[in-house]
Amino acid sequence: MNIIDGRKIAEEIKKKLREKLKSFDRQLKLAIIYAGKNPAIDQFLKIKKDFGEEIGVKVNIYRYADDITAEKLLTEIKKVSNSSSGVIVQLPLPEGLPVEEILAAIPKERDVDALSGSSLFESPVVLAVREIFSRYGIKLENKTIAVVGRGRLVGGPIIRSLLKEGHSPIVINKENPDFSKLRKADIIISGAGTQGLIKKEMIKEGVVLIDAGTSESYGKISGDVDPGCYAAASLYTRVPGGIGPITVAKLYENLLKSGSQA
């Protein structure tokens, strides 16, 4: 079994981005719109902010109460977009806000998180998974791939990317909860956000486990994959320290592309 050190990979990407930014004639700015309060999100935002500042990007986090109106939030997005190289709306939004409408308000050339339907960029989590496959020589041809979860942040983008590349993944989610299908999978990518969801008896020996799910319990961040699975895997990521840091690095790769097009 081989553990993927996401922090190490992210650091290598960080060095390259820092060097690239030296050729820019202005400082890039990333705006993060965050409504509500969540300890797991606070921790992830700190990682995003620290990464940006370490490569020379100005990161502004705009915090709003969870009772903010859609009209006010849309106005704020428009305002910060005019002075930023990239804009992120941190999900999940407070209940009752029109998610699609709010994400659509991000200009497509600023949507570096690729959450709207019109973004000019690829999803950072898709790019992160692709980075791992490239580095470790994982070929998808003739492999059975399973995706657990179909959410906007992980499962949805991963599934769309796989389908676009000509693969037909097994999808396991609330509508299709047949976990027995996981036994067939050579590669499992999970983003359900349920602690310890995938158990050792559900997977086969030698599987590649990409855990992109995060959940918080008593201040501790955990993934979808139970640690008991690791001994059976040929390659795996942990939470935290696996796919998350690489995803942040890929977000900033998108930001540099946005800045170079401006």
ROROZA-690055 format. One record per residue (C-alpha): x, y, z; residue number from 1. Coordinates in nm, 2 decimals. Example, Ala and Ser with C-alpha at 12.3 -4.5 7.8 and 13.67 -1.06 7.14 Angstrom:
residues 2
+--------+--------+--------+------+
|     px |     py |     pz | resi |
+--------+--------+--------+------+
|   1.23 |  -0.45 |   0.78 |    1 |
|   1.37 |  -0.11 |   0.71 |    2 |
+--------+--------+--------+------+
***
This chain:
residues 262
+--------+--------+--------+------+
|     px |     py |     pz | resi |
+--------+--------+--------+------+
|   0.00 |   0.00 |   0.00 |    1 |
|   0.12 |   0.35 |  -0.09 |    2 |
|  -0.01 |   0.66 |   0.08 |    3 |
|  -0.04 |   0.98 |  -0.13 |    4 |
|   0.11 |   1.28 |   0.04 |    5 |
|  -0.11 |   1.56 |  -0.08 |    6 |
|   0.07 |   1.82 |   0.12 |    7 |
|   0.40 |   1.74 |  -0.04 |    8 |
|   0.25 |   1.75 |  -0.39 |    9 |
|   0.08 |   2.08 |  -0.31 |   10 |
|   0.41 |   2.23 |  -0.19 |   11 |
|   0.58 |   2.13 |  -0.52 |   12 |
|   0.30 |   2.30 |  -0.71 |   13 |
|   0.32 |   2.60 |  -0.48 |   14 |
|   0.69 |   2.66 |  -0.56 |   15 |
|   0.61 |   2.66 |  -0.94 |   16 |
|   0.32 |   2.90 |  -0.89 |   17 |
|   0.54 |   3.13 |  -0.68 |   18 |
|   0.79 |   3.14 |  -0.96 |   19 |
|   0.53 |   3.20 |  -1.23 |   20 |
|   0.38 |   3.49 |  -1.03 |   21 |
|   0.71 |   3.67 |  -1.05 |   22 |
|   0.65 |   3.74 |  -1.42 |   23 |
|   0.31 |   3.92 |  -1.35 |   24 |
|   0.31 |   4.29 |  -1.35 |   25 |
|   0.05 |   4.32 |  -1.08 |   26 |
|  -0.07 |   4.13 |  -0.77 |   27 |
|  -0.35 |   3.89 |  -0.82 |   28 |
|  -0.65 |   3.90 |  -0.59 |   29 |
|  -0.88 |   3.62 |  -0.48 |   30 |
|  -1.21 |   3.70 |  -0.33 |   31 |
|  -1.39 |   3.44 |  -0.11 |   32 |
|  -1.76 |   3.50 |  -0.04 |   33 |
|  -1.86 |   3.32 |   0.28 |   34 |
|  -2.20 |   3.33 |   0.44 |   35 |
|  -2.26 |   3.15 |   0.77 |   36 |
|  -2.03 |   2.97 |   1.01 |   37 |
|  -1.89 |   2.62 |   1.00 |   38 |
|  -1.57 |   2.50 |   1.18 |   39 |
|  -1.47 |   2.27 |   0.90 |   40 |
|  -1.51 |   2.55 |   0.64 |   41 |
|  -1.32 |   2.79 |   0.86 |   42 |
|  -1.03 |   2.55 |   0.87 |   43 |
|  -1.04 |   2.50 |   0.49 |   44 |
|  -1.06 |   2.87 |   0.43 |   45 |
|  -0.75 |   2.92 |   0.64 |   46 |
|  -0.56 |   2.67 |   0.42 |   47 |
|  -0.68 |   2.85 |   0.11 |   48 |
|  -0.58 |   3.19 |   0.24 |   49 |
|  -0.24 |   3.07 |   0.37 |   50 |
|  -0.16 |   2.91 |   0.03 |   51 |
|  -0.24 |   3.22 |  -0.16 |   52 |
|  -0.04 |   3.46 |   0.06 |   53 |
|   0.26 |   3.22 |   0.05 |   54 |
|   0.27 |   3.25 |  -0.33 |   55 |
|   0.20 |   3.63 |  -0.33 |   56 |
|  -0.17 |   3.64 |  -0.40 |   57 |
|  -0.39 |   3.88 |  -0.20 |   58 |
|  -0.68 |   3.68 |  -0.05 |   59 |
|  -0.98 |   3.87 |   0.08 |   60 |
|  -1.24 |   3.67 |   0.27 |   61 |
|  -1.58 |   3.85 |   0.28 |   62 |
|  -1.79 |   3.71 |   0.57 |   63 |
|  -2.16 |   3.75 |   0.59 |   64 |
|  -2.43 |   3.64 |   0.84 |   65 |
|  -2.63 |   3.34 |   0.76 |   66 |
|  -2.95 |   3.55 |   0.73 |   67 |
|  -2.81 |   3.76 |   0.44 |   68 |
|  -3.06 |   3.80 |   0.16 |   69 |
|  -3.00 |   3.68 |  -0.19 |   70 |
|  -3.03 |   4.03 |  -0.33 |   71 |
|  -2.76 |   4.16 |  -0.09 |   72 |
|  -2.53 |   3.86 |  -0.17 |   73 |
|  -2.57 |   3.91 |  -0.54 |   74 |
|  -2.48 |   4.28 |  -0.50 |   75 |
|  -2.17 |   4.19 |  -0.30 |   76 |
|  -2.06 |   3.93 |  -0.57 |   77 |
|  -2.09 |   4.19 |  -0.84 |   78 |
|  -1.90 |   4.45 |  -0.63 |   79 |
|  -1.60 |   4.23 |  -0.54 |   80 |
|  -1.58 |   4.08 |  -0.89 |   81 |
|  -1.48 |   4.41 |  -1.03 |   82 |
|  -1.17 |   4.43 |  -0.82 |   83 |
|  -1.07 |   4.06 |  -0.81 |   84 |
|  -0.88 |   3.82 |  -1.04 |   85 |
|  -1.09 |   3.53 |  -0.91 |   86 |
|  -1.41 |   3.49 |  -0.71 |   87 |
|  -1.52 |   3.19 |  -0.50 |   88 |
|  -1.86 |   3.15 |  -0.33 |   89 |
|  -1.79 |   2.91 |  -0.04 |   90 |
|  -2.04 |   2.63 |  -0.03 |   91 |
|  -2.27 |   2.53 |   0.13 |   92 |
|  -2.47 |   2.85 |   0.14 |   93 |
|  -2.72 |   2.91 |   0.42 |   94 |
|  -3.06 |   2.74 |   0.36 |   95 |
|  -3.31 |   2.93 |   0.15 |   96 |
|  -3.06 |   3.11 |  -0.07 |   97 |
|  -3.09 |   3.03 |  -0.45 |   98 |
|  -2.76 |   2.85 |  -0.51 |   99 |
|  -2.78 |   2.84 |  -0.89 |  100 |
|  -2.86 |   3.20 |  -0.92 |  101 |
|  -2.58 |   3.31 |  -0.68 |  102 |
|  -2.32 |   3.09 |  -0.85 |  103 |
|  -2.43 |   3.22 |  -1.19 |  104 |
|  -2.35 |   3.57 |  -1.08 |  105 |
|  -1.98 |   3.50 |  -1.07 |  106 |
|  -1.83 |   3.61 |  -1.40 |  107 |
|  -1.72 |   3.31 |  -1.60 |  108 |
|  -1.37 |   3.44 |  -1.64 |  109 |
|  -1.34 |   3.48 |  -1.26 |  110 |
|  -1.51 |   3.15 |  -1.16 |  111 |
|  -1.18 |   2.97 |  -1.07 |  112 |
|  -1.36 |   2.72 |  -0.85 |  113 |
|  -1.57 |   2.61 |  -1.16 |  114 |
|  -1.90 |   2.60 |  -0.97 |  115 |
|  -2.12 |   2.77 |  -1.22 |  116 |
|  -2.22 |   2.61 |  -1.55 |  117 |
|  -2.04 |   2.87 |  -1.76 |  118 |
|  -1.70 |   2.88 |  -1.59 |  119 |
|  -1.40 |   2.89 |  -1.82 |  120 |
|  -1.20 |   2.66 |  -1.59 |  121 |
|  -1.19 |   2.30 |  -1.49 |  122 |
|  -1.30 |   2.19 |  -1.14 |  123 |
|  -1.00 |   2.20 |  -0.90 |  124 |
|  -1.09 |   1.87 |  -0.75 |  125 |
|  -1.10 |   1.71 |  -1.10 |  126 |
|  -0.75 |   1.86 |  -1.17 |  127 |
|  -0.63 |   1.73 |  -0.83 |  128 |
|  -0.74 |   1.37 |  -0.90 |  129 |
|  -0.59 |   1.39 |  -1.25 |  130 |
|  -0.26 |   1.51 |  -1.09 |  131 |
|  -0.25 |   1.20 |  -0.87 |  132 |
|  -0.33 |   0.97 |  -1.16 |  133 |
|  -0.06 |   1.13 |  -1.37 |  134 |
|   0.21 |   1.12 |  -1.09 |  135 |
|   0.14 |   0.76 |  -1.00 |  136 |
|   0.09 |   0.63 |  -1.35 |  137 |
|  -0.28 |   0.53 |  -1.29 |  138 |
|  -0.44 |   0.45 |  -1.63 |  139 |
|  -0.82 |   0.45 |  -1.64 |  140 |
|  -0.86 |   0.24 |  -1.96 |  141 |
|  -1.02 |  -0.10 |  -1.89 |  142 |
|  -1.06 |  -0.01 |  -1.53 |  143 |
|  -1.39 |  -0.02 |  -1.33 |  144 |
|  -1.43 |   0.32 |  -1.16 |  145 |
|  -1.68 |   0.40 |  -0.88 |  146 |
|  -1.78 |   0.74 |  -0.76 |  147 |
|  -1.94 |   0.77 |  -0.42 |  148 |
|  -2.16 |   1.08 |  -0.39 |  149 |
|  -2.29 |   1.31 |  -0.66 |  150 |
|  -2.26 |   1.65 |  -0.50 |  151 |
|  -2.17 |   1.98 |  -0.66 |  152 |
|  -1.82 |   2.00 |  -0.51 |  153 |
|  -1.68 |   1.65 |  -0.57 |  154 |
|  -1.89 |   1.38 |  -0.72 |  155 |
|  -2.07 |   1.59 |  -0.98 |  156 |
|  -1.76 |   1.73 |  -1.14 |  157 |
|  -1.57 |   1.40 |  -1.12 |  158 |
|  -1.86 |   1.21 |  -1.29 |  159 |
|  -1.89 |   1.47 |  -1.57 |  160 |
|  -1.52 |   1.46 |  -1.63 |  161 |
|  -1.51 |   1.08 |  -1.65 |  162 |
|  -1.81 |   1.07 |  -1.89 |  163 |
|  -1.65 |   1.34 |  -2.11 |  164 |
|  -1.33 |   1.12 |  -2.13 |  165 |
|  -1.54 |   0.82 |  -2.24 |  166 |
|  -1.56 |   0.63 |  -1.91 |  167 |
|  -1.87 |   0.49 |  -1.75 |  168 |
|  -1.83 |   0.51 |  -1.37 |  169 |
|  -2.04 |   0.33 |  -1.12 |  170 |
|  -2.23 |   0.60 |  -0.93 |  171 |
|  -2.33 |   0.53 |  -0.57 |  172 |
|  -2.54 |   0.80 |  -0.39 |  173 |
|  -2.86 |   0.84 |  -0.20 |  174 |
|  -3.06 |   0.75 |  -0.52 |  175 |
|  -2.84 |   0.45 |  -0.60 |  176 |
|  -2.72 |   0.32 |  -0.26 |  177 |
|  -2.60 |  -0.02 |  -0.37 |  178 |
|  -2.26 |  -0.04 |  -0.20 |  179 |
|  -2.21 |  -0.40 |  -0.31 |  180 |
|  -2.10 |  -0.26 |  -0.64 |  181 |
|  -1.79 |  -0.12 |  -0.48 |  182 |
|  -1.64 |  -0.47 |  -0.48 |  183 |
|  -1.61 |  -0.45 |  -0.85 |  184 |
|  -1.42 |  -0.12 |  -0.85 |  185 |
|  -1.05 |  -0.09 |  -0.93 |  186 |
|  -1.06 |   0.28 |  -0.85 |  187 |
|  -1.29 |   0.45 |  -0.60 |  188 |
|  -1.33 |   0.83 |  -0.57 |  189 |
|  -1.55 |   0.93 |  -0.28 |  190 |
|  -1.69 |   1.27 |  -0.20 |  191 |
|  -2.00 |   1.19 |   0.01 |  192 |
|  -1.89 |   1.37 |   0.32 |  193 |
|  -1.99 |   1.09 |   0.56 |  194 |
|  -1.73 |   0.98 |   0.81 |  195 |
|  -1.61 |   0.62 |   0.77 |  196 |
|  -1.88 |   0.54 |   0.51 |  197 |
|  -1.66 |   0.30 |   0.31 |  198 |
|  -1.55 |  -0.01 |   0.51 |  199 |
|  -1.29 |  -0.27 |   0.43 |  200 |
|  -1.54 |  -0.54 |   0.35 |  201 |
|  -1.69 |  -0.32 |   0.07 |  202 |
|  -1.37 |  -0.31 |  -0.13 |  203 |
|  -1.14 |  -0.55 |  -0.31 |  204 |
|  -0.77 |  -0.60 |  -0.26 |  205 |
|  -0.54 |  -0.37 |  -0.46 |  206 |
|  -0.80 |  -0.09 |  -0.51 |  207 |
|  -0.70 |   0.27 |  -0.56 |  208 |
|  -0.88 |   0.49 |  -0.30 |  209 |
|  -0.92 |   0.86 |  -0.35 |  210 |
|  -1.10 |   1.01 |  -0.05 |  211 |
|  -1.23 |   1.36 |  -0.12 |  212 |
|  -1.50 |   1.35 |   0.14 |  213 |
|  -1.48 |   1.57 |   0.45 |  214 |
|  -1.69 |   1.58 |   0.76 |  215 |
|  -1.63 |   1.74 |   1.10 |  216 |
|  -1.70 |   1.58 |   1.44 |  217 |
|  -1.59 |   1.73 |   1.77 |  218 |
|  -1.34 |   1.95 |   1.59 |  219 |
|  -1.18 |   1.67 |   1.40 |  220 |
|  -1.19 |   1.65 |   1.02 |  221 |
|  -1.24 |   1.30 |   0.87 |  222 |
|  -1.29 |   1.14 |   0.53 |  223 |
|  -1.54 |   0.89 |   0.38 |  224 |
|  -1.29 |   0.60 |   0.39 |  225 |
|  -1.26 |   0.40 |   0.72 |  226 |
|  -0.88 |   0.37 |   0.80 |  227 |
|  -0.93 |  -0.01 |   0.81 |  228 |
|  -0.94 |   0.01 |   0.43 |  229 |
|  -0.59 |   0.13 |   0.39 |  230 |
|  -0.42 |  -0.21 |   0.42 |  231 |
|  -0.62 |  -0.34 |   0.13 |  232 |
|  -0.55 |  -0.05 |  -0.10 |  233 |
|  -0.26 |  -0.03 |  -0.35 |  234 |
|  -0.28 |   0.35 |  -0.33 |  235 |
|  -0.48 |   0.58 |  -0.11 |  236 |
|  -0.53 |   0.94 |   0.02 |  237 |
|  -0.61 |   1.03 |   0.38 |  238 |
|  -0.82 |   1.31 |   0.51 |  239 |
|  -0.68 |   1.55 |   0.60 |  240 |
|  -0.36 |   1.59 |   0.40 |  241 |
|  -0.46 |   1.41 |   0.08 |  242 |
|  -0.67 |   1.54 |  -0.20 |  243 |
|  -0.76 |   1.87 |  -0.02 |  244 |
|  -0.42 |   2.04 |  -0.04 |  245 |
|  -0.38 |   1.95 |  -0.40 |  246 |
|  -0.73 |   2.08 |  -0.48 |  247 |
|  -0.63 |   2.42 |  -0.32 |  248 |
|  -0.31 |   2.42 |  -0.54 |  249 |
|  -0.52 |   2.36 |  -0.85 |  250 |
|  -0.75 |   2.64 |  -0.75 |  251 |
|  -0.46 |   2.87 |  -0.76 |  252 |
|  -0.34 |   2.73 |  -1.10 |  253 |
|  -0.68 |   2.84 |  -1.23 |  254 |
|  -0.64 |   3.18 |  -1.07 |  255 |
|  -0.30 |   3.23 |  -1.25 |  256 |
|  -0.47 |   3.14 |  -1.58 |  257 |
|  -0.74 |   3.40 |  -1.50 |  258 |
|  -0.48 |   3.66 |  -1.42 |  259 |
|  -0.29 |   3.59 |  -1.74 |  260 |
|  -0.61 |   3.63 |  -1.95 |  261 |
|  -0.70 |   3.97 |  -1.79 |  262 |
+--------+--------+--------+------+
***
